Amino acid sequence: MFLLLPQKYLEENYCRNPDGDPRPWCFTTSPSKRWDYCAIPRCKVDCVTGEGVAYRGTIAVTESGKTCQSWSAQVPHKHNQGLDNNYCRNPNNELMPWCYTTDPSKRWEYCNVPRCGVARTQGIVLVNLSHCYEGNGFSYRGITSETISGKECQSWSSMTPHRHYKTPEAYPDA
């Protein structure tokens, strides 16, 4: 697997989220507006980050193609998870999302939920994250440089018109 994105950190005047805000943002070139969130949509994609504990997508098939049993059903497999629907989930910190199957001979199985922001070796691109952000946008590496209020972003290495400490040197991985 490889990352789709170029390694553009706090370069130029691109929108970023170096400090854990709710979404990508930037300092503006407007003297009257210090900073603002950026005009970037959130990605709408059925994918997982990390172990998928927060995954809330709609994939309901296991990696071998078995249909997931509804979490509210106790047949064919009894359990005490107490979730809704039959979507793949990770309620107990497994390696990845999983589900109980409708196959009486196979209790549960992992689901093949794509990883967010990566391409598979078969060349299938899951999402181009240069046009949208996922989560809080920490991994956003697009080139949008306009805020939701229409202001142009100030370069991260510039101190004009706004002095700040969110420099490429201070946040090398942002």
matplotlib code that plots the C-alpha trace (Angstrom):
import matplotlib.pyplot as plt

x = [0.0, 1.1, -0.2, -2.1, -1.0, 2.1, 4.0, 2.9, 2.9, 2.8, 3.9, 2.7, -0.7, -2.6, -5.3, -4.0, -4.8, -1.6, -3.0, -6.1, -8.9, -12.2, -11.2, -8.5, -8.0, -5.5, -4.5, -6.0, -4.4, -7.2, -6.0, -9.5, -9.8, -6.9, -7.9, -10.9, -11.8, -11.3, -13.8, -13.1, -15.8, -15.6, -14.9, -17.9, -16.3, -16.8, -13.4, -11.6, -8.8, -6.7, -8.5, -11.8, -13.3, -15.0, -16.1, -19.8, -19.9, -22.4, -20.3, -22.1, -20.1, -17.1, -13.7, -14.8, -18.1, -20.4, -23.4, -23.3, -25.9, -27.9, -26.4, -29.9, -30.4, -29.4, -29.7, -27.6, -25.1, -26.0, -24.0, -24.3, -23.0, -26.3, -25.7, -28.0, -28.1, -25.8, -22.9, -19.3, -18.2, -15.4, -17.0, -14.3, -11.0, -10.2, -7.7, -10.3, -14.1, -15.9, -19.4, -21.2, -22.1, -25.4, -23.4, -24.2, -20.8, -18.8, -19.5, -17.7, -15.2, -13.3, -14.7, -12.6, -13.3, -10.9, -8.4, -9.0, -6.5, -4.6, -4.7, -4.7, -1.9, -4.5, -4.5, -8.0, -8.1, -10.4, -10.6, -8.6, -8.1, -6.8, -10.4, -11.9, -10.8, -11.5, -11.7, -10.4, -8.4, -4.9, -3.9, -5.4, -2.7, -4.7, -4.0, -7.1, -6.1, -9.5, -11.6, -15.3, -15.7, -13.9, -10.6, -7.3, -4.9, -1.7, 1.4, 2.4, 5.9, 4.7, 4.2, 2.1, -0.5, -0.8, 2.1, 1.8, 3.8, 2.3, 5.3, 6.7, 9.6, 7.3, 4.9, 7.0, 4.4, 1.3]
y = [0.0, 3.6, 7.0, 8.8, 12.2, 14.3, 15.1, 18.7, 19.7, 23.4, 24.7, 27.6, 28.9, 25.6, 24.8, 22.4, 21.3, 21.3, 21.4, 19.2, 21.6, 20.2, 20.7, 22.2, 26.0, 28.7, 32.2, 34.7, 37.5, 39.8, 42.0, 42.0, 38.1, 36.3, 32.7, 30.8, 27.2, 26.3, 25.7, 21.9, 19.3, 16.3, 13.1, 10.8, 7.4, 4.0, 3.4, 2.8, 4.4, 2.5, -0.6, 0.8, 1.3, 4.5, 3.0, 3.7, 2.7, 0.4, -2.6, -5.7, -8.5, -10.4, -10.7, -14.2, -12.8, -14.0, -11.8, -10.2, -11.3, -8.4, -7.3, -7.3, -11.0, -14.0, -16.5, -18.3, -16.9, -15.8, -12.8, -9.8, -7.0, -5.0, -3.0, -2.2, -3.3, -5.8, -3.5, -4.4, -2.9, -3.3, -3.0, -4.9, -3.5, -6.3, -5.8, -4.4, -4.3, -7.7, -9.2, -12.3, -14.2, -15.7, -18.9, -21.3, -22.9, -19.6, -17.6, -14.4, -13.0, -9.9, -7.5, -6.2, -2.4, -0.3, 1.9, 5.6, 7.6, 4.7, 2.9, -0.9, -2.6, -3.4, 0.3, 1.0, 4.5, 4.7, 8.5, 11.5, 13.3, 16.4, 17.5, 16.6, 15.8, 12.9, 13.0, 16.3, 16.8, 16.3, 14.2, 16.6, 17.5, 19.2, 22.7, 24.6, 28.0, 29.7, 29.9, 29.4, 33.1, 33.5, 34.9, 33.9, 31.9, 33.4, 31.4, 29.3, 30.7, 34.3, 36.6, 39.1, 40.2, 37.8, 36.7, 33.1, 30.0, 27.5, 27.4, 24.5, 24.3, 24.1, 21.6, 19.5, 16.7, 18.9]
z = [0.0, -0.6, 0.3, -2.5, -1.3, -2.0, 1.2, 1.4, 5.0, 6.2, 2.8, 0.8, 1.9, 1.8, 4.3, 7.1, 10.6, 12.5, 16.0, 16.2, 15.4, 14.1, 10.5, 8.2, 8.6, 7.9, 8.9, 6.4, 4.4, 5.7, 8.5, 10.0, 10.2, 11.9, 10.9, 9.5, 8.6, 5.0, 2.2, 1.9, 2.1, 4.3, 2.4, 1.9, 1.6, 3.2, 4.7, 7.9, 9.9, 12.5, 13.8, 12.7, 16.2, 14.9, 11.6, 10.8, 7.2, 5.5, 4.4, 5.5, 3.9, 5.3, 3.6, 2.3, 1.0, 3.7, 4.6, 8.1, 10.6, 12.0, 15.4, 16.9, 15.8, 17.9, 15.0, 13.8, 16.4, 19.9, 21.2, 23.6, 21.4, 21.3, 18.0, 15.2, 11.5, 10.0, 9.2, 9.9, 13.2, 15.8, 19.2, 21.0, 19.6, 17.2, 14.5, 12.1, 11.7, 11.7, 12.0, 12.9, 9.7, 8.6, 7.9, 10.8, 10.4, 10.7, 13.8, 12.8, 10.3, 9.6, 6.9, 4.0, 4.7, 2.6, 4.5, 4.1, 2.1, 0.5, -2.8, -3.1, -5.1, -7.8, -8.6, -7.3, -5.8, -2.8, -2.6, -3.7, -0.4, -2.2, -2.7, 0.7, 4.3, 6.6, 10.4, 11.6, 8.5, 10.0, 6.9, 4.4, 1.8, -0.9, -2.3, -1.2, 0.0, 0.6, 3.8, 4.1, 4.3, 1.0, 2.4, 0.9, 3.2, 4.5, 3.9, 6.9, 6.9, 6.7, 9.7, 7.7, 8.4, 11.3, 13.5, 14.7, 15.9, 13.5, 11.3, 9.2, 11.7, 14.7, 13.1, 10.7, 10.4, 10.1]

ax = plt.figure().add_subplot(projection="3d")
ax.plot(x, y, z, "-o")
ax.set_aspect("equal")
plt.show()
